[in-house]
Amino acid sequence: MIGWSTGEFCILLGQTTDQVNVTMETITLLLESAKYLNDKQYAKSRAAFKKQSSIPPWVSRSTS
């Protein structure tokens, strides 16, 4: 939910469900969410950098 740009949700404290249930501590959920978003952003920026930094075809790649 931390990465959502829109949406609705409801928290029912003390109630559980058989469908989906969160059993982690709040701080762990926040840290895992931050890590996920950071990894996702890194992958996106890395792909943009690779695309941007391609060597033009007229540049020689020889090392001699």
DAHUFEN-V424610 format. One record per residue. N is the residue number from 0. RES is the residue in three letters. SS is DSSP state (helix for helix, strand for strand, loop for the rest). PSI is psi in whole degrees, -180 to 180 (none if undefined). NEAR is the number of other C-alpha atoms within 10 Angstrom. Layout:
n/res/ss/psi/near
N/RES/SS/PSI/NEAR
N/RES/SS/PSI/NEAR
This chain:
n/res/ss/psi/near
0/MET/loop/-25/10
1/ILE/loop/-25/9
2/GLY/loop/0/9
3/TRP/loop/141/7
4/SER/loop/-23/6
5/THR/loop/167/6
6/GLY/loop/169/6
7/GLU/loop/148/6
8/PHE/loop/165/6
9/CYS/loop/135/5
10/ILE/loop/123/6
11/LEU/loop/95/7
12/LEU/loop/134/6
13/GLY/loop/-6/5
14/GLN/loop/149/7
15/THR/loop/167/10
16/THR/loop/156/7
17/ASP/loop/-19/5
18/GLN/loop/-61/5
19/VAL/loop/135/7
20/ASN/loop/140/9
21/VAL/loop/125/9
22/THR/loop/3/7
23/MET/loop/160/9
24/GLU/loop/153/8
25/THR/helix/-46/10
26/ILE/helix/-37/9
27/THR/helix/-42/10
28/LEU/helix/-44/14
29/LEU/helix/-43/14
30/LEU/helix/-42/11
31/GLU/helix/-39/12
32/SER/helix/-44/15
33/ALA/helix/-41/14
34/LYS/helix/-45/12
35/TYR/helix/-48/13
36/LEU/helix/-38/14
37/ASN/helix/-45/12
38/ASP/helix/-41/12
39/LYS/helix/-44/12
40/GLN/helix/-40/12
41/TYR/helix/-45/12
42/ALA/helix/-41/12
43/LYS/helix/-45/11
44/SER/helix/-34/12
45/ARG/helix/-42/12
46/ALA/helix/-40/12
47/ALA/helix/-39/11
48/PHE/helix/-45/11
49/LYS/helix/-42/10
50/LYS/helix/-39/10
51/GLN/helix/-34/9
52/SER/loop/22/9
53/SER/loop/144/8
54/ILE/loop/129/11
55/PRO/loop/149/7
56/PRO/loop/-22/7
57/TRP/loop/-4/6
58/VAL/loop/127/7
59/SER/loop/139/8
60/ARG/loop/3/8
61/SER/loop/149/5
62/THR/loop/0/4
63/SER/loop/none/3
